[in-house]
Amino acid sequence: MTVVVAFVGSDGAVMASDTEGTESGHTRTDVQKIWQVGSLLCGYSGSIAVRQPLAVALESTVATTFGEDAEIPRWEARGALRTASLPVLQEAYGNFVSDQPGVFAGHVLGGVLLVAGRDATGYWLLEVDQNNNGQFYEEAGFHTIGSGSPAAYVAHALMKGYEPTGRSLVHLRLIAYRTVETCIATLGGQLGVGGRVDLWASEANSPFARALDDECARIAAGVEQWTTIERESLDKVVLDRGIAPQQAEAELPEELDPREVGDGDA
C-alpha cells in the first residue's frame, strides 16, 4: 500500500509519503515515492514496473519541453505529462499477461501520478490517473493518492478546521506530516503503509527540497505538541461545562432491554 499527500497554499506547496514498498513474497523495502523532475515534484502510487519507465519518460519530456524553467504553466504541463505517460501505459498494458480470468492490466499495473508545480499565477496540483486523465486540485488545496488515500482523506477530514488554503508553509508541513504519520500508525503492519515520513516542500517560489532528518525531527516534535494541545483542549471543554468524567458517563442513555426491542418482523 502507498499514501502520497500534497497540500498547496498561498505561499508554498508540500508533498509527503510513506516509504514502505512491498515486493513479491511480501518483502518489505524502503522506497522513494517522491522525486523531482526538472522544477516539478512527482509522487507515484502503483507498480514499479510502470513507475520506472514513466520516470524516464517524464524526465525526457520535461527537459525537452520546459528545460530549466522554474515556472511551468499548468495546462502546458498537463498536456506534456499525459503525452509522456501515454506510450508507457500502452506498452505496459499491451504486454500484460494475466494468470487469472477477468483480471485486466489496469487492475494490476494501474497507478496514479501526483504532480506539484508553479507558474505565474501560483502553485498548482495535478493528478494523472491510470487511464491517463488529468485533473487539477489546487482549488481544494489538498489531494492524496494511493491505496491508503481513503485513510488520508479521513485523517484530513478530522482536521477540517485546519483548511490548507491560505495556510503558510509552516502550517502545511505540520498538516502533511501528521496526515501521513496517522496513516502509517493506522495502516502499518499487514496493511502495508509504513516506514518513515518522506516530506518535500517549496516556499515563495524556491525549488522543491526534501526535508532532512533534523528538520523531520522538528516537524514531528511540532506535531506532538499540536496533538497534546488538542488533548488538553478536550479536557478544558469538559471542565468548562462543569462535567466531571463520572458525570459524563452517567449522562449516557441506558442500554435497551433486548426483550423490549422487536426483531423488525411484521
C-alpha positions as CSV (number, residue, x, y, z in Angstrom):
1,M,0.0,0.0,0.0
2,T,1.0,3.6,-0.5
3,V,-0.1,7.0,0.6
4,V,1.1,10.2,-1.0
5,V,-0.5,13.6,0.1
6,A,0.0,17.1,-1.2
7,F,-1.0,20.4,0.1
8,V,-0.9,23.7,-1.8
9,G,-1.2,27.1,0.0
10,S,-0.8,30.7,-0.9
11,D,3.0,30.8,-0.5
12,G,4.1,27.2,-0.8
13,A,3.4,23.5,-1.5
14,V,4.2,20.3,0.4
15,M,4.2,16.7,-0.7
16,A,4.7,13.8,1.7
17,S,4.5,10.0,1.6
18,D,5.3,6.8,3.4
19,T,8.4,4.9,2.3
20,E,7.5,1.3,2.6
21,G,7.4,-0.9,-0.6
22,T,6.2,-4.5,-0.7
23,E,7.7,-6.8,-3.3
24,S,6.6,-10.3,-4.3
25,G,6.8,-12.6,-1.4
26,H,5.8,-9.8,0.9
27,T,9.4,-8.5,1.2
28,R,9.4,-5.0,2.7
29,T,11.8,-2.4,1.3
30,D,12.4,1.3,1.7
31,V,11.1,3.0,-1.5
32,Q,11.4,6.6,-2.6
33,K,7.9,7.5,-3.8
34,I,8.5,11.2,-4.4
35,W,11.1,12.7,-6.7
36,Q,12.0,15.8,-8.7
37,V,11.5,16.1,-12.5
38,G,13.0,19.5,-13.5
39,S,11.2,22.1,-11.4
40,L,8.2,19.7,-10.8
41,L,7.7,17.4,-7.9
42,C,6.2,14.0,-8.6
43,G,4.7,11.3,-6.4
44,Y,3.5,8.0,-7.7
45,S,1.4,5.1,-6.4
46,G,1.4,1.9,-8.3
47,S,3.6,-0.8,-9.8
48,I,7.3,-0.2,-10.0
49,A,7.1,-1.9,-13.4
50,V,5.3,1.3,-14.6
51,R,6.9,3.8,-12.4
52,Q,10.4,3.2,-13.6
53,P,9.8,3.7,-17.4
54,L,7.4,6.5,-16.5
55,A,10.1,8.4,-14.5
56,V,12.4,8.1,-17.5
57,A,9.7,9.4,-19.9
58,L,8.8,12.3,-17.7
59,E,12.4,13.3,-17.2
60,S,13.0,13.4,-21.0
61,T,9.7,15.2,-21.8
62,V,10.1,17.9,-19.1
63,A,13.8,18.5,-20.1
64,T,12.9,18.8,-23.8
65,T,9.7,20.9,-23.4
66,F,10.5,23.1,-20.4
67,G,14.2,22.9,-19.9
68,E,15.3,24.6,-16.7
69,D,12.2,26.8,-16.4
70,A,11.3,27.4,-12.8
71,E,7.7,28.3,-13.8
72,I,5.8,25.8,-15.9
73,P,2.3,26.7,-17.0
74,R,-0.1,24.2,-15.5
75,W,-2.1,23.4,-18.7
76,E,1.0,23.0,-20.8
77,A,2.4,20.7,-18.1
78,R,-0.8,18.7,-18.1
79,G,-0.6,18.1,-21.8
80,A,3.1,17.3,-21.8
81,L,2.9,14.8,-18.9
82,R,-0.1,13.0,-20.4
83,T,1.8,12.8,-23.7
84,A,4.8,11.3,-21.9
85,S,2.7,8.9,-20.0
86,L,0.6,7.5,-22.9
87,P,3.2,5.3,-24.6
88,V,4.4,4.0,-21.2
89,L,0.9,2.9,-20.3
90,Q,0.2,1.5,-23.7
91,E,3.3,-0.7,-23.7
92,A,2.8,-1.8,-20.1
93,Y,-0.9,-2.7,-20.6
94,G,-0.3,-4.2,-24.0
95,N,2.3,-6.6,-22.8
96,F,0.5,-7.6,-19.7
97,V,-0.4,-11.3,-19.4
98,S,-2.9,-12.2,-16.7
99,D,-2.8,-15.6,-14.9
100,Q,-6.4,-15.1,-13.6
101,P,-9.6,-14.7,-15.7
102,G,-11.2,-11.3,-15.5
103,V,-8.1,-9.5,-14.3
104,F,-7.0,-6.8,-16.6
105,A,-3.8,-4.8,-16.9
106,G,-5.2,-1.7,-15.4
107,H,-6.3,-3.6,-12.3
108,V,-2.7,-4.8,-11.6
109,L,-0.5,-2.2,-13.2
110,G,-2.7,0.9,-13.0
111,G,-1.1,3.7,-10.9
112,V,-1.6,7.4,-10.2
113,L,0.8,10.2,-10.7
114,L,0.6,13.3,-8.5
115,V,2.5,16.4,-9.6
116,A,3.1,19.8,-7.9
117,G,4.5,22.8,-9.7
118,R,4.1,26.5,-10.0
119,D,3.5,29.1,-12.8
120,A,2.9,32.8,-13.0
121,T,-0.4,32.5,-11.0
122,G,0.9,30.4,-8.2
123,Y,1.3,26.8,-7.1
124,W,-0.7,24.0,-8.8
125,L,-1.5,20.4,-8.1
126,L,-2.3,17.8,-10.8
127,E,-3.3,14.1,-10.8
128,V,-2.8,11.9,-13.9
129,D,-4.6,8.6,-13.3
130,Q,-4.3,5.1,-14.6
131,N,-6.4,6.0,-17.7
132,N,-4.1,9.0,-18.5
133,N,-6.8,11.5,-17.5
134,G,-5.5,14.7,-15.8
135,Q,-7.3,16.8,-13.1
136,F,-6.2,19.8,-11.0
137,Y,-6.7,20.1,-7.3
138,E,-5.1,23.4,-6.2
139,E,-8.5,25.0,-5.5
140,A,-9.2,22.3,-2.9
141,G,-5.7,22.8,-1.5
142,F,-5.3,19.1,-0.8
143,H,-5.2,15.8,-2.7
144,T,-4.0,12.3,-1.9
145,I,-3.3,9.2,-4.0
146,G,-2.5,5.5,-3.2
147,S,-4.3,2.6,-1.7
148,G,-4.0,4.4,1.7
149,S,-5.7,7.5,0.3
150,P,-9.1,6.8,2.0
151,A,-7.3,6.9,5.3
152,A,-5.6,10.1,4.4
153,Y,-8.9,11.7,3.5
154,V,-10.3,10.6,6.9
155,A,-7.3,12.0,8.7
156,H,-7.6,15.3,6.9
157,A,-11.4,15.4,7.5
158,L,-10.7,15.0,11.2
159,M,-8.6,18.2,10.9
160,K,-11.1,20.0,8.7
161,G,-10.7,23.1,10.8
162,Y,-7.2,23.4,9.5
163,E,-8.0,24.1,5.9
164,P,-4.8,24.3,3.8
165,T,-6.0,27.2,1.6
166,G,-4.3,30.3,2.8
167,R,-2.0,28.5,5.2
168,S,1.7,29.2,5.5
169,L,4.3,26.6,4.6
170,V,5.0,26.1,8.3
171,H,1.3,25.0,8.8
172,L,1.3,22.9,5.6
173,R,4.4,20.9,6.7
174,L,2.8,20.1,10.0
175,I,-0.5,19.1,8.4
176,A,1.1,16.9,5.7
177,Y,3.4,15.2,8.2
178,R,0.6,14.5,10.6
179,T,-1.6,13.1,7.8
180,V,1.0,10.6,6.6
181,E,2.1,9.8,10.2
182,T,-1.5,9.0,11.1
183,C,-1.8,6.7,8.0
184,I,1.4,4.8,8.9
185,A,0.2,4.4,12.5
186,T,-3.3,3.1,11.5
187,L,-2.4,1.2,8.3
188,G,1.0,-0.2,9.2
189,G,1.9,-3.8,9.6
190,Q,-0.1,-6.2,7.5
191,L,-1.8,-3.4,5.6
192,G,1.5,-2.2,4.2
193,V,1.7,1.6,4.8
194,G,4.8,2.0,6.7
195,G,8.4,3.2,7.0
196,R,9.0,6.8,7.7
197,V,7.5,10.1,6.5
198,D,9.2,11.5,3.4
199,L,8.4,15.2,3.1
200,W,9.3,17.7,0.3
201,A,8.4,21.4,0.1
202,S,8.7,24.6,-1.8
203,E,8.2,28.1,-0.3
204,A,8.0,31.5,-2.0
205,N,8.9,30.1,-5.4
206,S,12.0,28.3,-4.2
207,P,12.9,24.9,-5.7
208,F,11.4,21.8,-4.1
209,A,13.6,20.3,-1.5
210,R,13.5,17.2,0.7
211,A,13.3,17.7,4.5
212,L,16.4,16.3,6.1
213,D,16.3,14.1,9.3
214,D,16.8,17.0,11.7
215,E,14.0,19.0,10.1
216,C,11.7,16.0,10.1
217,A,12.5,15.6,13.8
218,R,11.5,19.2,14.5
219,I,8.3,18.8,12.5
220,A,7.5,15.6,14.4
221,A,8.0,17.4,17.6
222,G,5.7,20.2,16.4
223,V,3.0,17.6,15.6
224,E,3.3,16.0,19.0
225,Q,2.9,19.5,20.6
226,W,-0.1,20.1,18.4
227,T,-1.8,16.8,19.4
228,T,-1.0,17.4,23.1
229,I,-2.8,20.8,22.9
230,E,-5.8,19.1,21.3
231,R,-6.0,16.6,24.1
232,E,-5.7,19.3,26.7
233,S,-8.4,21.4,25.0
234,L,-10.8,18.4,25.1
235,D,-10.3,18.3,28.9
236,K,-10.8,22.0,29.1
237,V,-14.1,21.8,27.2
238,V,-15.3,19.1,29.6
239,L,-14.2,21.2,32.7
240,D,-15.6,24.4,31.3
241,R,-19.0,22.8,31.0
242,G,-18.7,21.6,34.6
243,I,-18.9,17.9,33.6
244,A,-16.7,15.6,35.6
245,P,-15.7,12.3,33.8
246,Q,-18.0,10.2,36.0
247,Q,-20.9,12.7,35.4
248,A,-20.4,12.5,31.7
249,E,-20.6,8.7,31.9
250,A,-23.8,8.9,34.0
251,E,-25.5,11.1,31.3
252,L,-25.2,8.4,28.7
253,P,-28.5,6.8,27.8
254,E,-29.3,3.5,29.4
255,E,-28.9,0.3,27.4
256,L,-32.1,-1.0,25.9
257,D,-33.5,-4.3,27.3
258,P,-33.3,-6.8,24.4
259,R,-36.7,-8.1,25.4
260,E,-38.2,-4.7,24.7
261,V,-36.8,-4.4,21.2
262,G,-38.6,-6.3,18.3
263,D,-36.7,-8.0,15.5
264,G,-38.5,-5.9,12.9
265,D,-40.7,-8.8,11.5
266,A,-44.3,-7.9,10.9
